[in-house]
Amino acid sequence: MWPVRSPRSGQPWRAGESRELAQQKERLIDAVGTGRVVNVAIGILMERHRIEHQEAFDVTREGSCRERRKVREIASDIF
């Protein structure tokens, strides 16, 4: 059986590389999910309060700082 090769280096895969790629994939999936939650929350704020995108984001970010919570958590509360 031929060894599976890394597309980047052409070298055989190592267990560490595979684990690193799996972790990177999870971080990217989480980041995409976070972006969607935040963008939907910003859209809700824009509609409810008739404000521009930047102002809605600023409100969310300021709430995050004030409450010492992540922007994603504040955005989730808006739902």
MODELLER restraints for C-alpha pairs under 7 A, 6 or more apart:
rsr = mdl.restraints
at = mdl.atoms
rsr.add(forms.Gaussian(group=physical.xy_distance, feature=features.Distance(at['CA:3:A'], at['CA:12:A']), mean=5.90, stdev=0.5))
rsr.add(forms.Gaussian(group=physical.xy_distance, feature=features.Distance(at['CA:4:A'], at['CA:12:A']), mean=5.66, stdev=0.5))
rsr.add(forms.Gaussian(group=physical.xy_distance, feature=features.Distance(at['CA:4:A'], at['CA:13:A']), mean=5.94, stdev=0.5))
rsr.add(forms.Gaussian(group=physical.xy_distance, feature=features.Distance(at['CA:5:A'], at['CA:11:A']), mean=5.30, stdev=0.5))
rsr.add(forms.Gaussian(group=physical.xy_distance, feature=features.Distance(at['CA:5:A'], at['CA:12:A']), mean=4.29, stdev=0.5))
rsr.add(forms.Gaussian(group=physical.xy_distance, feature=features.Distance(at['CA:5:A'], at['CA:13:A']), mean=5.40, stdev=0.5))
rsr.add(forms.Gaussian(group=physical.xy_distance, feature=features.Distance(at['CA:6:A'], at['CA:12:A']), mean=5.97, stdev=0.5))
rsr.add(forms.Gaussian(group=physical.xy_distance, feature=features.Distance(at['CA:6:A'], at['CA:13:A']), mean=5.50, stdev=0.5))
rsr.add(forms.Gaussian(group=physical.xy_distance, feature=features.Distance(at['CA:34:A'], at['CA:72:A']), mean=5.98, stdev=0.5))
rsr.add(forms.Gaussian(group=physical.xy_distance, feature=features.Distance(at['CA:37:A'], at['CA:72:A']), mean=6.69, stdev=0.5))
rsr.add(forms.Gaussian(group=physical.xy_distance, feature=features.Distance(at['CA:37:A'], at['CA:75:A']), mean=6.39, stdev=0.5))
rsr.add(forms.Gaussian(group=physical.xy_distance, feature=features.Distance(at['CA:37:A'], at['CA:76:A']), mean=6.64, stdev=0.5))
rsr.add(forms.Gaussian(group=physical.xy_distance, feature=features.Distance(at['CA:38:A'], at['CA:72:A']), mean=5.95, stdev=0.5))
rsr.add(forms.Gaussian(group=physical.xy_distance, feature=features.Distance(at['CA:38:A'], at['CA:75:A']), mean=5.32, stdev=0.5))
rsr.add(forms.Gaussian(group=physical.xy_distance, feature=features.Distance(at['CA:41:A'], at['CA:75:A']), mean=5.22, stdev=0.5))
rsr.add(forms.Gaussian(group=physical.xy_distance, feature=features.Distance(at['CA:41:A'], at['CA:78:A']), mean=5.96, stdev=0.5))
rsr.add(forms.Gaussian(group=physical.xy_distance, feature=features.Distance(at['CA:41:A'], at['CA:79:A']), mean=6.74, stdev=0.5))
rsr.add(forms.Gaussian(group=physical.xy_distance, feature=features.Distance(at['CA:42:A'], at['CA:53:A']), mean=6.80, stdev=0.5))
rsr.add(forms.Gaussian(group=physical.xy_distance, feature=features.Distance(at['CA:42:A'], at['CA:56:A']), mean=5.46, stdev=0.5))
rsr.add(forms.Gaussian(group=physical.xy_distance, feature=features.Distance(at['CA:42:A'], at['CA:57:A']), mean=5.99, stdev=0.5))
rsr.add(forms.Gaussian(group=physical.xy_distance, feature=features.Distance(at['CA:45:A'], at['CA:56:A']), mean=5.86, stdev=0.5))
rsr.add(forms.Gaussian(group=physical.xy_distance, feature=features.Distance(at['CA:46:A'], at['CA:52:A']), mean=6.03, stdev=0.5))
rsr.add(forms.Gaussian(group=physical.xy_distance, feature=features.Distance(at['CA:46:A'], at['CA:53:A']), mean=6.46, stdev=0.5))
rsr.add(forms.Gaussian(group=physical.xy_distance, feature=features.Distance(at['CA:46:A'], at['CA:56:A']), mean=5.99, stdev=0.5))
rsr.add(forms.Gaussian(group=physical.xy_distance, feature=features.Distance(at['CA:60:A'], at['CA:71:A']), mean=6.50, stdev=0.5))
rsr.add(forms.Gaussian(group=physical.xy_distance, feature=features.Distance(at['CA:60:A'], at['CA:74:A']), mean=6.58, stdev=0.5))
rsr.add(forms.Gaussian(group=physical.xy_distance, feature=features.Distance(at['CA:60:A'], at['CA:75:A']), mean=6.83, stdev=0.5))
rsr.add(forms.Gaussian(group=physical.xy_distance, feature=features.Distance(at['CA:61:A'], at['CA:71:A']), mean=5.98, stdev=0.5))
rsr.add(forms.Gaussian(group=physical.xy_distance, feature=features.Distance(at['CA:63:A'], at['CA:74:A']), mean=6.94, stdev=0.5))
rsr.add(forms.Gaussian(group=physical.xy_distance, feature=features.Distance(at['CA:64:A'], at['CA:70:A']), mean=5.62, stdev=0.5))
rsr.add(forms.Gaussian(group=physical.xy_distance, feature=features.Distance(at['CA:64:A'], at['CA:71:A']), mean=5.24, stdev=0.5))
rsr.add(forms.Gaussian(group=physical.xy_distance, feature=features.Distance(at['CA:64:A'], at['CA:74:A']), mean=6.19, stdev=0.5))
